[in-house]
Amino acid sequence: MNDLQLIENALYSYIPKGATYEKNLIDSMNYSLKAGGKRIRPKLVLEFSRLCGGKDEIVLPFACALEMIHTYSLIHDDLPCMDDDDIRRGKPSNHKVYGEDIALLAGDALQSLAFSVMSSPKTVENAGAGVSCRCINILSEYCGAVGMVGGQVIDLENEGKRADLDTITEMDRKKTGALIKAGCEMGCVAAGAAEEQILAARRYGESIGIAFQIMDDILDVTSSAEQLGKPIGSDLENDKSTYVSLLGIERCREVVDELTNEAIASLSLFGGNTEPLKKLALKLAKRQN
């Protein structure tokens, strides 16, 4: 079984079964969870855990919880009050299928399910109460007001404005980078890594998180909707300042390479096989979707 199958089998197993009165809500949650995607964030949890000698069965609940939070954020991000996007991963956005009210609640339910999974008796028994508590703390901080949600607020408040590079970078550290960083740190924590390794994993996550967003900005102007599975040109349409509008495409590509090299360099503190994480960083820097 490859990692994608491992993640998705575990992920889908946590969705409530047999609901009657809440069926529409459960269907909406499933719709977005099963819409595909790269599963980069849970993959990072697994890879950093393995690098530090951890076991997949212990870390999988944390990987799945992170993907639930990411999925909820995408549902909310597409809502008319946010980015108002009709397409996500090549399919109609959740609110176009289930309505704004159910889509909003599906995102809320995925968020609460994530923390239920991380704090369940089985997870605590396998990982230990200390590990579970610390991972919950990491994810709750990185997805909250000074993390992902805070980044979304910066995004909304700068629409139609000429935001500078510092503002864009701070926004993307939070809106995009925070959950990527959370995956790296949680994988280390679940495997009992040393504090200096957790800090190195954080640096890796920070670097590839910004590189990932810069690539998104590049693809928004160079790719097609078919390739990306979502609308292109939305940044320009919404009059958003981006790395491309501030730096130009060529400089953006250079920065992606610089950040990728920084991420790879941060892995030097680990004694295990770092090749999977090196390859992942390089793959993300050259992605076409």
Protein Blocks (a to p, Z undefined) as FASTA:
>chain_A
ZZklmmmmmmmmmpcghiaklmmmmmmmmmmmmngpjhlmmmmmmmmmmmnopafklmmm
mmmmmmmmmmmmmmmmmpmklnopabeghiacfklmnojklmmmmmmmmmmmmmmmmmgm
klmmmnopklmmmmmmmmmmmmmmmlmmmmmmmmmmmgoiacdfklmmmmmmmmmmmmmm
mmmmmmmmmnopafklmmmmmmmmmmmmmmmmmmmmmmmmmmcfklnopaehklmmnopa
cfklmnojmlmmmmmmmmmmmmmmmmmmpcbdfklmmmmmmmmmmccZZ
